[in-house]
């Protein structure tokens, strides 16, 4: 799989970071397999992670990525192989879901409200101080989509993004497959977009 990364320093400042879905209030997200996927992708060794994770408490789509049908370009047979999980992602993420404290990770984490994460700022010294007091050891916050699965739940697709300052953040998709009972990053041919600043 080749990656096509869109790197931007200033463009993302002028547009909203998150695409907020309209509609009914979020419903509790109780899919145990989804939390297995979150636990896997959020524990990858990322240089931006501190000693604690702060995760937005409801699912959100990353406006910088867009929907996977536009962002992920599969080649050859991989288009038919992964079309079901891509379509499931777009259906499932047409609404927001409230995350529950069901992660299985060794690192401490907090689920934070939209109001709280919108107050995160490294430029405002008072806001930054309050953030560090509430979430010691955290470098910014993470927001995730709902996790989509194909019909037999052997493929999963999720977006994971983070903000760690006004010019610090990234977003990407994770496409996984279940092999011998374990979830692993899928191998496929094509392109996927992402961003980093």
N, C-alpha and C positions, 0 to 999 in steps of 0.2 A: 504494500500500500504506500503510495507516495502522498505526501502532505503538501497542501497549498496553504500557507499561512499568510494571512493579511495582517501586516504589522501597522499599527497606527498609534501615534502619540497624541495628536490633537483632534482628530475627527470624532473620537468617542466622547470628548468633553462636551461637544455641542449637541449630542443626541442622547436620549434617555438610555441608561445602561440596561434597563430591563423592559421587556415587553409585558405589560400587565394585562392579563386576560380579563375580559369583562364577563359578567354573568353572576350566578349565585355565589354565596360565600363558600369558601373552601370546605370540603368534607374531609373527615379524618382519613388518612392514607394508611391502610392496615395490611398491605401486601408484604408478607414476610420475605418473599424472594426479592422484592425491591430493596429492602433494607440489607439483605446480603450483598446485593450489587453495590449499594452506596458504601457499605463497609469496606468492600474491596477497592473501589476506585478512590475513596477518600483517604486510604492509608498508603497510597503510593507515595514514595519519597519525593516530595516536591520542595524546591528551595524556598517557596513562599510560605510554607507551613511553619507556624511557631510551635510552642509547646501545648497549645490548646486550639481547638477549632470552634469557630462561631459559624453556625449554619442558619440561613434564613428559614423561618419556621413554616414556610409554605413553598410549594413548587413554583418555579418561575422559568419562563423561557428567556434565553439570552438573545436580545435584539441584534447583537453583533454577529451571531451565528446564523440566524434565520432557521427556517424549518429544514429538516434533513433532506427532504425531496429536492431542495434547491442547493443544499450545501454538500451533499454526498453524491459523488458521481461514480457509479460502479461500472466496471468494464466486464464485457463478456457475460458468462453465466452468473456472475455475482449479482447482477441486477435482479434476475429472477430469484436467486437464492435469498436475498435480503429484503425484497419488496414488502413482504408481509410485516416485518418488524418496523419498517419505516412508516408504513400506513398506520400501524397500531400506535406508534409514537404520536403521530399527528392527531389521531382521534383522542387518545388519552389526555394529551396536553392541550386540548381545547378548553380545559377548565383547570383551576388550581386545586391543589390538595394540601391539607394541613399535615405536616410531618409530625411524627410521634417519636419519643425518645427510645427507639428500637435499634439503634446502631450497635454493632459488636466490634468496637475498636478499643485499643488500649489507651489512646490519647483522650483526655477529658474533652468534652464538647458541650456547647450551649446552643439551644435553639432560640433564636432571637426574632422578635417581631419586626415587621416592616418599618415601624416607626423607629425602633432602636437602630436597625442597620442604616437607615437614612441619616442618622445622626453621626455615623462614623466619619471622622475627618482627621487626617494627619496634618492639615494646614492650620486648623483652628486648635491652638494649644490647649484651651480649656476642654473642648469636646474630645480631643485626643486623650487628655488626662482622665476624663470620666470613663471613656471607653476602656482604657488600660486598667482602671480600677475595677470595672465590672467584669472584664474578661482578661485577667492577667496571663500573659504569655501568648495571646492571640495576635496574629498579624492580619488584620482585616477580617473579611468574612467570605463565606462560600454560599452560592445559591445553585440549586439543582433542579432539573426537570423531574417529572414523574418518570419511572422506568417502564418502558414498553417491552413486551415479550411477544414472540410469535406464538402460534396456536399451541404448539407442543412444549412451549417454554424452554426451548434449547438455545434461543437467541435473545439478547437483551440490548436495548439502546437507551442511553441516558446522556444528557448534557451536564457538564460540571463547569462552573465558572467561579472566579473569585475576584474580589477587589481588595487591594492592600494599600491604596493611596490614589491620589488624583491621576498619576501617570504610572500606576502599578496594578496589573491585573492580567487575566487571560481567560479564555473560554475555549472549550473543545467538546467534541462528541466522543463517547466510548461505545464501541460496538463489541459485544462479547458473545461467546459461544460456550455451551456446556460440553466439556470433553471429559469422559471418564468420571462424571459426577462433579467435576470442578469447573468453575467459571474462569475463562481465560480470554484475553483480548483476541478478537477474531482476526484471521489473516484473509485479506481480500485485495483485489486489484482495483485501483481507481484513485480518486482524490477526495479529500475532505477539507473543508475550510475550518479555520480557527483564527483566533486573534490573540495578540499579546501586546502590552504596552508597559 
